[in-house]
Structures are given as structure tokens and as C-alpha cells.
Amino acid sequence: MEDKKPQDSIALWKNQKRRNEKDPTYTGRGTVEGKNVQAAAWVNTEKKNENSPDITVRLSEPTNKPKSEEIPF
């Protein structure tokens, strides 16, 4: 049976670690054109005009947690 999973998809979750307006409202990961990506999204709550986007999304290469976070002292 053929796998019918979408080839390009991104899942976003609310950013529980958000400290200020510069931190993304949502973060997540996905696949675009067969490559793994990391996603960050900001909700525009202070729209100045109707032409402003409601949500802005930026994609980047995934980053790994530094090894120092995994080693207890």
C-alpha cells in the first residue's frame, strides 16, 4: 500500500518558554521538499492595517541541543 503522508508538512505548538514579544508564539518542525526544517511563528496582535499579515512564519535548518544540557553535573 502506498504511503499517503503529505510530503510537505509542518507541525506547530504554542511556545511555553516565550519570555517576550521577540520570542516566537509557536515553534515546531516539519519537512519541506524532502528536507527537515525548524519553524517559528509569530502572531501579529497589533495590526497597524489590513495589509499586515496575521501570522509570520520563518523556516530554518534544525538545530540540536548542546551536549552540555544532556550531561548532569
C-alpha positions in Angstrom: 0.0 0.0 0.0 1.3 3.4 -0.9 2.1 5.9 1.9 -0.2 8.9 1.6 1.5 11.1 4.2 1.9 14.7 2.9 5.4 15.3 1.6 5.4 19.0 2.8 4.1 19.5 6.3 4.9 21.4 9.5 3.5 20.9 13.0 3.5 23.9 15.4 3.0 24.0 19.1 2.5 27.0 21.4 5.9 28.2 22.8 5.7 27.5 26.5 9.1 29.1 27.0 8.2 32.5 25.5 9.7 35.4 27.5 9.0 38.4 25.4 7.4 39.6 22.1 10.6 38.8 20.1 10.3 35.1 21.0 8.0 33.1 18.6 4.4 32.5 19.6 4.6 29.0 18.1 7.5 26.6 17.3 7.8 23.3 15.6 9.4 21.1 13.0 8.4 19.6 9.7 9.5 18.5 6.2 9.6 20.8 3.1 10.8 19.5 -0.3 12.1 16.4 1.5 14.3 18.4 3.9 13.8 18.6 7.7 13.1 22.2 8.8 12.5 24.0 12.1 9.7 26.6 12.2 9.0 29.6 14.3 5.7 31.6 14.0 4.7 35.0 15.4 1.0 36.1 15.7 0.6 39.7 14.8 -1.6 41.0 17.6 -1.0 44.7 16.9 -2.0 45.0 13.3 -1.5 48.5 12.0 -3.5 48.0 8.9 -5.5 45.3 7.0 -2.5 44.6 4.7 -0.3 43.4 7.6 -0.1 39.6 8.0 -1.9 37.8 10.8 1.0 35.3 11.2 4.6 35.4 10.2 6.5 32.1 9.8 10.2 31.6 9.4 11.9 28.3 8.4 15.4 27.3 9.2 17.6 24.2 9.4 17.0 22.2 12.6 19.4 22.8 15.5 20.5 20.2 18.0 20.6 20.8 21.8 24.1 21.3 23.1 25.6 18.2 24.6 26.2 20.1 27.9 22.4 20.1 28.5 22.3 16.3 28.4 25.2 15.7 30.9 24.2 16.1 34.6 26.9 17.5 36.9 
